Amino acid sequence: MKAVVIRRYGSAEVLQYEEVEQPKIKPEQLLVKVHASSVNPIDWKIRQGMLSLLTGNNFPMILGFDVAGEVVEVGSQVTRFQVGDAIYGSTSFPGGAYAEFAAIPENFAAPKPTNMSYEEAATVPLAALTALQALQDLGNIKLGQTVLINGASGGVGIFAVQIAKTLGAEVTGVCSTRNLDLVKSLNADLVIDYTQQDFTEGNVQYDIIFDAVAKRAFSNCRKVLKPNGVFISTLPNPEMILQSFLTMFMPGQKVKFVLERPNSKDLVYLKDLIEGGKMRTLIDSTYPLQDLAKAHRYSEGGRAVGKIAILTERIAIATLT
């Protein structure tokens, strides 16, 4: 099969499109013909070696977590899927989605939303699960609460705004000038242009501040966080880990960081939101698998609005011609 592999950590140039052996599935896994995947910041952070303590040096390595495709083989212990099913979901750490075929644990997959293409569905899993688990599991979001999403036009942010609204919160989105209308279209109650206003200097306090782009420190945000509010970040750096530990045992404000946990239950929940017209994706751009290096460079530039989709070569040629 064709796949994009890395044989060492480094810049986007280490991504090589080549022929590799098709994965062999375990009893609890599905073999999926990958129609589409997407780029998430964790993909290029792994590629750069930023998570090498976790990923080791087991090269060659295929990156990518998000998968949308068709089941072509099921393991002996699989009970919920059969050959021919259209699914979406995630691969196990450290990836494997940037290929024509991927092995996916059964409990990391769910039926693909019927009103989404494979391309659209592939942009959902990691980013939307991160948003859902941050707000619901860590933030314990409740009806009527005030929630601020920093990075509301980014890959995680677009889903966080919509999920928070679905759960009955009053949502403020923070983004740049050019994305104000886009975030408003996601039904945010208020949108702040960070080029004109620093939300940490305002007079409004929030029940939850979700920094979906990991660019603000808790120390800067605590005065606009309610006394019992929760600050959530997507980046578990040493400072964040220490603050999370300290606030865990103290009354008042809490600091938490989200690490996405793939699971079928949450994927089905997201599927129901999508099919019910309560959540949609936003695709900034689409690249064929063989141009993955270009997609990584674009993602690293931090200018993408919404998600970057990746199509396998066969599907990409059919779509782009």
C-alpha positions as CSV (number, residue, x, y, z in Angstrom):
1,M,0.0,0.0,0.0
2,K,1.0,3.6,-0.3
3,A,1.7,5.6,2.8
4,V,3.6,8.6,4.1
5,V,6.3,7.5,6.5
6,I,9.1,9.1,8.5
7,R,12.4,7.5,9.2
8,R,13.7,10.2,11.5
9,Y,12.3,13.2,13.3
10,G,12.6,16.6,11.6
11,S,11.0,19.2,9.3
12,A,8.2,18.4,6.8
13,E,10.9,17.1,4.4
14,V,11.2,13.9,6.4
15,L,7.7,12.9,5.3
16,Q,8.1,10.4,2.4
17,Y,5.4,9.0,0.2
18,E,6.3,5.3,-0.5
19,E,5.2,1.7,-0.7
20,V,4.9,-0.1,2.6
21,E,3.5,-3.3,3.9
22,Q,-0.3,-3.3,4.7
23,P,-1.0,-3.5,8.4
24,K,-2.1,-6.8,10.0
25,I,-4.9,-6.4,12.4
26,K,-5.3,-7.7,15.9
27,P,-8.4,-9.6,17.1
28,E,-10.0,-6.4,18.4
29,Q,-9.2,-4.2,15.4
30,L,-10.7,-3.2,12.1
31,L,-8.8,-2.9,8.8
32,V,-10.0,0.2,7.2
33,K,-9.5,1.4,3.6
34,V,-8.7,5.1,4.4
35,H,-10.6,7.5,2.1
36,A,-9.6,10.5,4.1
37,S,-7.6,11.8,7.1
38,S,-6.7,15.2,8.5
39,V,-3.9,17.2,10.0
40,N,-3.8,18.0,13.7
41,P,-1.0,19.9,15.5
42,I,0.0,16.7,17.4
43,D,0.9,15.1,14.1
44,W,3.7,17.6,13.2
45,K,4.7,17.8,16.9
46,I,5.4,14.1,16.8
47,R,7.2,14.5,13.5
48,Q,9.4,17.2,15.0
49,G,10.3,14.9,17.8
50,M,8.6,17.0,20.5
51,L,7.0,13.8,21.9
52,S,9.9,11.5,21.4
53,L,9.9,10.4,25.0
54,L,6.5,8.8,24.3
55,T,7.0,7.8,20.6
56,G,10.6,6.5,20.9
57,N,12.6,5.7,17.8
58,N,10.6,3.0,16.3
59,F,11.1,3.9,12.6
60,P,9.7,3.8,10.0
61,M,6.7,5.5,11.5
62,I,3.3,6.4,9.9
63,L,1.7,9.4,11.6
64,G,-1.9,10.7,11.5
65,F,-4.8,9.9,13.8
66,D,-8.1,10.8,12.1
67,V,-9.6,8.2,9.7
68,A,-12.8,8.0,7.6
69,G,-13.1,5.0,5.4
70,E,-14.6,1.6,4.7
71,V,-14.1,-1.6,6.7
72,V,-12.4,-4.3,4.6
73,E,-11.6,-6.8,7.4
74,V,-12.6,-7.3,11.0
75,G,-10.8,-9.0,13.8
76,S,-12.1,-12.2,15.5
77,Q,-13.3,-10.3,18.6
78,V,-15.1,-7.5,16.7
79,T,-18.8,-7.5,17.2
80,R,-20.1,-4.1,16.2
81,F,-18.8,-3.7,12.6
82,Q,-18.7,-5.8,9.4
83,V,-17.0,-5.6,6.1
84,G,-18.4,-2.7,4.0
85,D,-19.3,-0.5,6.9
86,A,-18.5,3.2,6.5
87,I,-16.8,4.4,9.7
88,Y,-14.9,7.3,11.2
89,G,-12.6,7.3,14.2
90,S,-9.0,7.3,15.4
91,T,-5.9,5.2,15.2
92,S,-3.9,4.3,18.3
93,F,-0.9,6.4,19.4
94,P,1.4,7.4,17.6
95,G,-0.8,7.2,14.5
96,G,-1.1,5.2,11.2
97,A,-3.8,7.2,9.4
98,Y,-1.6,8.6,6.6
99,A,-1.9,5.5,4.5
100,E,-4.2,3.7,2.2
101,F,-5.1,1.2,4.9
102,A,-5.1,1.6,8.7
103,A,-5.7,-0.7,11.7
104,I,-8.2,0.8,14.1
105,P,-9.4,-0.6,17.5
106,E,-13.1,-1.3,17.4
107,N,-13.7,1.0,20.4
108,F,-12.0,3.9,18.6
109,A,-14.5,3.8,15.8
110,A,-18.2,4.7,15.1
111,P,-20.5,4.7,12.0
112,K,-19.7,7.7,9.8
113,P,-22.2,10.5,10.0
114,T,-24.6,9.9,7.1
115,N,-24.8,13.5,6.1
116,M,-21.0,13.9,5.8
117,S,-18.6,12.9,3.1
118,Y,-15.5,10.9,4.0
119,E,-13.5,14.1,3.6
120,E,-15.7,16.0,6.1
121,A,-16.0,13.1,8.6
122,A,-12.2,12.7,8.7
123,T,-11.8,16.2,10.1
124,V,-14.0,15.5,13.1
125,P,-12.6,12.8,15.5
126,L,-9.5,14.2,17.3
127,A,-10.5,17.8,17.3
128,A,-14.1,17.4,18.2
129,L,-13.4,14.7,20.9
130,T,-10.8,17.1,22.4
131,A,-13.5,19.9,22.5
132,L,-16.2,17.6,23.9
133,Q,-14.0,16.0,26.6
134,A,-12.6,19.4,27.6
135,L,-16.0,21.0,28.1
136,Q,-18.0,18.0,29.3
137,D,-15.6,15.9,31.2
138,L,-13.1,18.5,32.6
139,G,-15.3,21.6,32.6
140,N,-18.4,19.9,33.8
141,I,-20.3,22.4,31.6
142,K,-23.8,23.2,32.7
143,L,-26.9,24.9,31.2
144,G,-26.6,28.7,31.4
145,Q,-22.9,28.9,32.2
146,T,-20.6,31.4,30.5
147,V,-17.8,29.9,28.4
148,L,-15.0,31.6,26.6
149,I,-13.2,29.7,23.7
150,N,-9.8,31.1,22.8
151,G,-8.9,30.1,19.3
152,A,-12.5,29.8,18.3
153,S,-11.8,29.6,14.5
154,G,-9.2,26.8,14.9
155,G,-9.5,23.1,14.4
156,V,-10.6,22.4,18.0
157,G,-12.2,25.8,18.6
158,I,-14.8,25.5,15.8
159,F,-16.2,22.3,17.5
160,A,-15.9,23.8,21.0
161,V,-18.1,26.7,20.1
162,Q,-20.8,24.5,18.7
163,I,-20.7,21.9,21.4
164,A,-20.8,24.5,24.2
165,K,-23.9,26.0,22.5
166,T,-25.5,22.6,22.2
167,L,-25.0,22.1,25.9
168,G,-26.8,25.3,26.7
169,A,-23.9,27.6,27.5
170,E,-23.5,31.3,26.7
171,V,-20.4,31.3,24.4
172,T,-17.8,33.9,23.7
173,G,-15.4,33.2,20.9
174,V,-12.0,34.8,20.6
175,C,-10.4,35.0,17.1
176,S,-8.8,37.4,14.6
177,T,-10.6,40.1,12.6
178,R,-10.9,38.0,9.5
179,N,-12.7,35.2,11.3
180,L,-15.3,37.2,13.2
181,D,-18.2,36.4,10.9
182,L,-17.2,32.8,10.7
183,V,-17.3,32.3,14.5
184,K,-20.6,34.2,14.6
185,S,-21.9,31.7,12.0
186,L,-21.2,28.9,14.6
187,N,-23.7,30.7,16.9
188,A,-21.3,32.2,19.3
189,D,-23.2,34.7,21.5
190,L,-20.3,37.2,21.4
191,V,-17.1,37.3,19.4
192,I,-13.9,39.1,20.6
193,D,-11.3,40.3,18.1
194,Y,-8.0,39.6,19.8
195,T,-6.2,42.2,17.6
196,Q,-8.4,44.9,19.1
197,Q,-9.2,43.6,22.6
198,D,-7.5,41.4,25.2
199,F,-10.2,39.4,26.9
200,T,-8.1,39.0,30.0
201,E,-8.4,42.8,30.5
202,G,-12.2,42.8,30.4
203,N,-14.7,43.0,33.2
204,V,-16.6,39.8,32.4
205,Q,-15.9,36.6,34.3
206,Y,-16.5,33.2,32.9
207,D,-17.3,29.8,34.4
208,I,-15.0,28.0,31.8
209,I,-12.1,29.4,29.8
210,F,-11.0,26.9,27.2
211,D,-7.7,27.8,25.6
212,A,-8.1,25.7,22.5
213,V,-4.8,26.9,21.0
214,A,-2.7,26.9,24.2
215,K,-1.6,30.5,23.9
216,R,-2.7,32.0,27.2
217,A,-1.4,31.3,30.7
218,F,-3.7,30.7,33.7
219,S,-2.0,33.5,35.5
220,N,-3.2,35.9,32.9
221,C,-6.7,34.6,32.8
222,R,-7.5,34.0,36.5
223,K,-9.0,37.5,37.0
224,V,-11.6,36.9,34.3
225,L,-12.4,33.4,35.6
226,K,-15.1,33.1,38.2
227,P,-14.1,32.1,41.8
228,N,-15.0,28.5,41.1
229,G,-14.3,28.5,37.4
230,V,-12.2,26.1,35.4
231,F,-9.3,27.0,33.0
232,I,-8.6,24.3,30.5
233,S,-5.7,24.1,28.0
234,T,-4.7,21.8,25.2
235,L,-1.0,21.9,26.2
236,P,0.2,19.9,29.2
237,N,3.5,21.8,29.7
238,P,5.4,21.6,33.0
239,E,3.8,24.9,34.3
240,M,0.3,23.7,33.4
241,I,0.9,20.3,35.0
242,L,2.1,22.0,38.3
243,Q,-0.8,24.4,38.4
244,S,-3.3,21.6,37.7
245,F,-1.8,19.6,40.6
246,L,-1.9,22.5,43.0
247,T,-5.4,23.6,42.2
248,M,-6.7,20.1,42.5
249,F,-6.2,20.2,46.3
250,M,-7.3,23.8,46.8
251,P,-10.7,25.4,46.9
252,G,-11.7,27.8,44.1
253,Q,-10.4,28.0,40.6
254,K,-9.2,24.9,38.8
255,V,-6.6,24.4,36.1
256,K,-6.9,21.4,33.8
257,F,-5.5,20.2,30.5
258,V,-7.2,17.9,28.0
259,L,-5.7,14.8,26.4
260,E,-8.1,13.4,23.9
261,R,-9.3,9.8,24.6
262,P,-10.8,8.1,21.5
263,N,-13.9,6.1,22.3
264,S,-17.0,5.0,20.4
265,K,-19.5,6.4,22.9
266,D,-18.3,10.0,22.3
267,L,-17.9,9.5,18.6
268,V,-21.6,8.3,18.4
269,Y,-22.6,11.4,20.4
270,L,-20.8,13.6,17.9
271,K,-22.4,11.7,15.0
272,D,-25.8,12.4,16.5
273,L,-25.0,16.1,16.8
274,I,-23.9,16.2,13.2
275,E,-26.8,14.3,11.8
276,G,-29.2,16.4,13.9
277,G,-27.8,19.6,12.3
278,K,-26.3,20.8,15.6
279,M,-22.6,20.6,14.5
280,R,-20.7,20.9,11.3
281,T,-17.1,21.0,10.3
282,L,-15.2,23.7,8.5
283,I,-12.5,22.6,6.0
284,D,-9.8,25.2,5.3
285,S,-8.1,23.2,2.6
286,T,-7.7,19.7,1.2
287,Y,-4.4,18.0,0.1
288,P,-3.8,14.6,-1.5
289,L,-1.8,12.2,0.6
290,Q,1.3,12.6,-1.5
291,D,1.3,16.3,-0.7
292,L,1.2,15.8,3.1
293,A,4.4,17.7,3.6
294,K,2.7,20.8,2.2
295,A,-0.3,20.3,4.4
296,H,2.0,20.0,7.5
297,R,3.8,23.2,6.6
298,Y,0.5,25.0,6.2
299,S,-0.7,23.7,9.6
300,E,2.5,24.7,11.3
301,G,2.1,28.3,10.0
302,G,-1.0,28.7,12.3
303,R,-3.2,30.3,9.6
304,A,-5.6,27.5,9.0
305,V,-9.3,28.3,9.7
306,G,-11.0,25.1,10.7
307,K,-9.5,21.8,9.5
308,I,-7.0,20.6,6.9
309,A,-8.2,17.4,5.2
310,I,-6.1,14.8,3.6
311,L,-7.4,12.5,0.8
312,T,-5.8,9.2,-0.3
313,E,-4.3,9.3,-3.8
314,R,-7.1,7.4,-5.5
315,I,-9.8,9.5,-3.9
316,A,-7.9,12.7,-4.3
317,I,-7.5,12.2,-8.1
318,A,-11.2,11.5,-8.5
319,T,-12.1,14.6,-6.5
320,L,-9.6,17.1,-7.9
321,T,-10.1,16.3,-11.5
